[in-house]
Amino acid sequence: MTNNEVMNPTNDYIFKRIFGKEGNEEITKGLISAIIGKEIKKIELNESRILEKDLRDDKVGILDVRARLDDETIVNIEMQIVQNSNIEKRILFYWGKLYYSQIREGENYNKLNKTIVILIADFELDNLKGIEKYHTKWQIREEEYSKKILTDVLEIDIIELEKLTKQLRNNEIDKKDKAMLWSLFIKNPERMGEKEMSENEDIKRAKEELEKIQADEREQELADLRMKHIRDIQSVEEYGYLKGKEENQKQVILNMYKKNMSIEDICDIAELSKEEVERIIKENRK
């Protein structure tokens, strides 16, 4: 893993530092607007602080970016480089949690606002192998009358960076496709030329913010810590350590726990509920 890859926006720590930091609302507004295809006047970032101690202890799970738009729409953005076998289910689960969390028991359903989950994946999703386009938008539609949407409160946008890379091998960049320009910046900021950036002020701001982060030694160390944690998760996924017998699965769970991986990450990798993982840890702890 080169230093450029560690300090790229595909590293979810760097991604959150650029798009989830208060003060960078204009940058994030430009990204969201390009992806959902809608002009946004103002956004409010829900900044959850990234604690250095948690990064060092491998206790940080998913570094997502959350924002509320001027029309009260809630948006959650996740940058993901590890291909999880149940990633589609997880996306829908996160959407459900965000949507449900807007009201308390007994409150009127009219308080529920549109909720959008955006996944930017540095790989191709298995379930989307037959779709060539790099950006897909998902809603609840009727089977026969596919143009009829049941409700517009659910939207899931998926951007597959690998598909975009393949698409551009024999084609020029479509400068009118703002989502494409943002995706190129996230995948490889160095590929963005001065002309492309001069035509998009928000991407230019994002590049300037990235350069500040890259020049900061402390940020480099934290980004590297995060990438090491991601590689640990990736190695478990790639070698399929959790595909064997139940006893082997228990041992791997315990090993991950000993390495201070978060319960949320262990659940994702093991494809088990929080209760099941905690039970295995409790029963086998020495």
C-alpha positions in Angstrom: 0.0 0.0 0.0 1.7 3.3 -1.1 1.5 6.5 0.9 -0.6 8.0 -1.9 -3.2 5.3 -1.5 -3.2 5.7 2.3 -3.7 9.4 2.0 -6.4 9.2 -0.8 -10.1 9.9 -0.1 -10.8 6.2 -0.6 -9.3 5.8 2.9 -12.5 6.5 4.9 -10.6 8.4 7.6 -9.4 10.9 4.9 -12.9 10.9 3.3 -14.5 11.9 6.6 -11.8 14.5 7.2 -12.7 16.2 3.9 -16.5 15.7 3.8 -17.5 15.3 7.4 -15.7 18.2 9.0 -17.6 21.3 10.1 -16.5 24.2 8.0 -16.4 22.0 4.8 -20.1 22.3 4.2 -19.7 23.8 0.7 -17.5 20.9 -0.3 -19.9 18.3 0.9 -22.9 20.1 -0.5 -21.2 19.9 -3.9 -20.6 16.2 -3.6 -24.2 15.4 -2.5 -25.7 17.7 -5.1 -23.8 16.0 -7.9 -24.8 12.5 -6.8 -28.5 13.0 -6.1 -28.9 15.4 -9.1 -30.5 18.2 -7.1 -29.5 21.7 -6.3 -28.9 22.2 -2.6 -28.9 25.6 -1.0 -27.6 24.7 2.4 -26.5 21.6 4.5 -25.9 20.9 8.1 -23.2 18.4 9.0 -23.6 16.1 11.9 -20.0 15.9 12.9 -19.0 13.0 15.1 -15.4 13.5 16.2 -12.8 10.9 15.3 -10.8 10.3 18.5 -7.1 9.5 18.1 -7.3 7.0 21.0 -10.1 5.1 19.3 -8.1 4.9 16.1 -5.0 3.6 18.0 -7.2 1.0 19.8 -9.0 0.0 16.5 -12.3 0.9 18.1 -13.5 3.0 15.2 -16.1 1.2 13.1 -17.6 2.9 10.1 -16.5 6.5 9.4 -19.6 7.7 7.6 -20.6 11.3 6.8 -24.1 12.5 7.8 -25.8 15.7 6.7 -29.2 17.3 6.8 -30.3 19.2 3.7 -32.2 22.5 3.6 -35.5 20.5 2.8 -34.8 18.3 5.9 -33.7 15.4 3.8 -31.2 13.2 5.7 -28.1 12.0 3.8 -25.6 9.4 4.9 -22.4 8.8 2.9 -20.1 5.8 3.4 -16.8 5.2 1.7 -16.0 1.5 1.6 -12.9 -0.3 0.2 -13.6 -3.7 1.9 -16.1 -5.9 0.0 -18.5 -7.3 2.5 -20.6 -10.3 1.4 -23.8 -8.7 2.8 -23.1 -5.1 2.0 -26.5 -4.6 0.2 -28.3 -5.8 3.4 -26.2 -3.6 5.5 -26.9 -0.5 3.4 -30.6 -1.1 3.8 -30.2 -1.7 7.5 -28.5 1.7 7.9 -31.1 3.4 5.9 -33.8 1.8 8.2 -32.0 3.0 11.3 -31.7 6.5 10.0 -35.3 6.7 8.9 -36.6 5.1 12.1 -34.5 7.3 14.4 -36.3 10.5 13.2 -39.4 10.0 15.5 -40.2 8.6 18.9 -42.9 6.1 19.8 -46.3 7.7 19.5 -45.2 10.6 17.2 -46.9 11.3 13.9 -45.4 9.6 10.8 -45.5 12.9 9.0 -42.3 13.9 10.9 -40.4 11.3 8.8 -38.2 12.9 6.2 -36.7 11.6 3.1 -33.6 9.5 3.8 -30.8 8.9 1.3 -27.9 6.5 1.8 -24.9 6.9 -0.5 -22.4 4.1 -0.8 -19.1 4.9 -2.6 -17.4 1.5 -3.2 -13.8 1.0 -4.4 -14.9 -2.3 -5.9 -17.8 -3.9 -7.9 -20.7 -5.3 -5.9 -21.5 -8.9 -6.7 -25.2 -8.3 -7.1 -24.6 -5.5 -9.6 -22.2 -7.4 -12.0 -24.7 -7.3 -14.8 -25.0 -3.5 -14.7 -22.4 -1.5 -16.6 -23.1 2.0 -15.3 -21.0 3.1 -12.4 -23.8 5.0 -10.6 -27.1 3.4 -9.8 -30.1 4.8 -7.9 -32.4 2.5 -6.0 -36.0 3.2 -4.9 -39.2 1.1 -4.1 -41.0 0.5 -7.4 -43.9 -1.6 -8.6 -42.8 -4.8 -10.4 -44.9 -4.4 -13.5 -45.2 -0.6 -13.5 -41.6 0.1 -13.0 -42.0 3.9 -13.4 -44.3 4.0 -10.5 -42.5 4.8 -7.2 -44.3 3.8 -4.0 -42.7 6.6 -2.0 -39.8 8.9 -2.6 -38.6 8.8 1.0 -36.2 5.9 0.3 -33.2 6.4 -2.0 -30.0 4.5 -2.1 -27.2 5.7 -4.4 -24.3 3.3 -5.2 -21.2 4.4 -6.9 -18.7 1.7 -8.0 -15.3 3.3 -8.6 -13.9 0.2 -10.4 -16.7 0.3 -13.0 -15.9 3.9 -13.6 -12.2 3.1 -14.1 -13.2 0.4 -16.7 -15.6 2.8 -18.4 -13.0 5.5 -18.9 -10.3 3.2 -20.4 -11.7 3.8 -23.8 -13.8 6.9 -23.3 -13.2 10.5 -22.4 -14.3 12.1 -19.1 -17.9 13.5 -19.4 -17.4 16.9 -17.9 -21.2 17.4 -17.7 -21.4 14.4 -15.3 -20.5 16.1 -12.0 -20.9 12.8 -10.1 -18.2 11.4 -12.4 -15.9 14.2 -11.7 -16.3 13.8 -8.0 -15.8 10.0 -8.3 -12.6 10.6 -10.2 -11.4 12.9 -7.5 -12.1 10.3 -4.8 -10.5 7.5 -6.7 -7.4 9.4 -7.9 -7.1 13.1 -7.0 -3.9 13.4 -9.1 -5.9 12.6 -12.2 -7.9 15.8 -11.9 -6.3 18.4 -14.1 -6.3 22.1 -13.5 -9.0 22.6 -16.2 -11.4 20.2 -14.5 -10.9 21.8 -11.1 -11.1 25.3 -12.4 -14.6 24.4 -13.8 -15.7 23.0 -10.4 -14.9 25.2 -7.4 -16.2 22.6 -4.9 -13.7 20.0 -6.2 -11.0 22.5 -6.2 -11.7 23.3 -2.5 -11.7 19.5 -1.8 -8.3 19.1 -3.4 -6.9 22.0 -1.4 -8.3 20.4 1.8 -6.8 17.1 0.9 -3.4 18.7 0.3 -3.5 20.3 3.8 -4.2 16.9 5.3 -1.5 15.2 3.3 1.1 17.7 4.5 0.2 17.1 8.1 2.4 14.4 9.7 -0.1 13.7 12.5 -2.9 13.2 9.9 -0.5 10.9 7.9 0.0 8.7 11.0 -3.8 8.5 11.8 -4.6 7.7 8.1 -2.0 5.0 8.2 -3.5 3.6 11.5 -6.9 3.5 9.8 -5.5 1.7 6.7 -3.8 -0.9 8.8 -7.2 -1.6 10.5 -8.9 -1.8 7.1 -6.2 -4.3 5.9 -6.9 -6.5 9.0 -10.6 -6.7 8.1 -9.7 -7.2 4.4 -7.4 -10.1 5.1 -10.2 -11.9 7.1 -12.6 -11.4 4.2 -10.2 -12.5 1.5 -9.1 -15.7 3.1 -12.6 -16.6 4.3 -11.5 -17.6 7.8 -15.2 -17.5 8.9 -16.4 -20.0 6.4 -15.2 -23.1 8.3 -16.6 -24.9 11.3 -18.3 -23.3 14.2 -15.3 -23.7 16.5 -13.0 -22.0 13.9 -15.5 -19.2 13.7 -15.4 -18.7 17.4 -11.7 -18.7 17.5 -11.5 -16.0 14.8 -14.0 -13.9 16.6 -11.9 -14.1 19.8 -8.8 -13.3 17.8 -10.4 -10.2 16.3 -11.7 -9.2 19.8 -8.1 -9.5 21.2 -6.9 -7.2 18.5 -9.4 -4.6 19.8 -11.5 -4.7 16.7 -14.9 -3.1 17.3 -17.9 -5.3 18.0 -19.6 -3.7 15.0 -16.8 -4.7 12.6 -16.7 -8.3 14.1 -20.5 -8.5 13.5 -20.1 -7.4 9.9 -17.3 -9.8 9.1 -18.8 -12.8 11.0 -22.3 -12.1 9.7 -23.6 -12.5 13.2 -25.8 -10.3 15.4 -24.3 -8.3 18.2 -25.9 -10.5 20.8 -24.3 -13.7 19.2 -20.9 -12.1 19.0 -21.0 -10.9 22.6 -22.2 -14.3 23.8 -19.3 -16.0 22.1 -16.8 -13.6 23.6 -18.3 -13.9 27.1 -18.4 -17.8 27.0 -14.9 -18.1 25.7 -13.1 -15.3 27.5 -10.2 -16.5 29.6 
